[in-house]
Amino acid sequence: RVNALPTKKPRSAYALYLHTLQRGETDLGTYVREASKRWKQMSEQDKQPFFELHNEEKQKYLKELVAWSNQLEKHKPAPTQISRGSQTPKTIKPKRTVRKATRKTAKASKLM
């Protein structure tokens, strides 16, 4: 099937960092909270390898996306002509008119 995207989008630098950590027996909330604190405390030099990995994945993804797009264009079906019979204009329906009330309302019956 040609329509499916080639691969998933590249992971962020933070996601790559999370992948390197060991979760152990801690629950997911605590694990992510602690990892987030450590990520924020890291220097830019310590984060640099993760940003480089992200950029590599991004370049690879973009190349695959261009190739996929070209393949999609190649397999695109040719436009078909519409027969003249199907191009009839739609008929316009008349607007609805407001009808007068035929029943007596409660106010009208009290007045009599």
BAZAMI-158968 format. One record per residue (C-alpha): x, y, z. Coordinates in steps of 0.1 Angstrom, whole numbers, padded with zeros to 4 digits, always signed. Layout:
BEGIN
XYZ;...
//
This chain:
BEGIN
+0000+0000+0000;+0015+0033-0011;-0005+0057+0011;+0010+0048+0044;+0038+0071+0057;+0073+0056+0053;+0083+0057+0090;+0075+0073+0123;+0086+0109+0128;+0121+0113+0144;+0123+0111+0182;+0131+0143+0201;+0164+0147+0219;+0146+0143+0252;+0129+0110+0240;+0163+0097+0230;+0176+0106+0264;+0147+0088+0281;+0155+0057+0260;+0190+0055+0275;+0178+0055+0311;+0170+0024+0331;+0135+0026+0346;+0140-0002+0371;+0112-0009+0396;+0099+0027+0398;+0065+0036+0386;+0062+0055+0353;+0052+0088+0369;+0082+0089+0392;+0105+0078+0365;+0095+0105+0340;+0094+0132+0368;+0130+0124+0379;+0142+0121+0343;+0127+0155+0335;+0145+0171+0365;+0178+0156+0354;+0173+0167+0318;+0166+0203+0329;+0197+0203+0351;+0220+0189+0323;+0243+0213+0306;+0241+0220+0268;+0273+0200+0263;+0258+0170+0280;+0226+0173+0259;+0246+0177+0226;+0249+0140+0217;+0211+0136+0220;+0205+0166+0197;+0230+0152+0172;+0211+0118+0172;+0179+0137+0167;+0193+0156+0138;+0205+0124+0122;+0171+0107+0126;+0155+0138+0112;+0177+0139+0081;+0170+0102+0075;+0133+0107+0079;+0132+0137+0055;+0150+0117+0028;+0125+0088+0032;+0096+0113+0032;+0108+0128-0001;+0113+0093-0017;+0078+0083-0005;+0063+0115-0019;+0079+0108-0053;+0067+0073-0052;+0032+0085-0044;+0032+0109-0073;+0043+0081-0096;+0015+0059-0086;-0011+0086-0086;-0041+0076-0108;-0048+0097-0139;-0077+0121-0136;-0109+0107-0152;-0133+0127-0172;-0168+0133-0159;-0196+0124-0182;-0218+0153-0192;-0249+0136-0177;-0236+0139-0142;-0230+0176-0145;-0266+0186-0143;-0272+0216-0120;-0290+0211-0087;-0325+0223-0085;-0331+0250-0059;-0358+0242-0034;-0382+0270-0025;-0378+0285+0009;-0401+0273+0036;-0429+0296+0045;-0441+0302+0080;-0476+0289+0085;-0502+0305+0107;-0511+0287+0138;-0544+0268+0134;-0550+0259+0170;-0561+0283+0196;-0534+0292+0221;-0539+0293+0258;-0540+0331+0259;-0566+0332+0231;-0589+0308+0249;-0588+0328+0282;-0597+0360+0264;-0630+0345+0251;
//
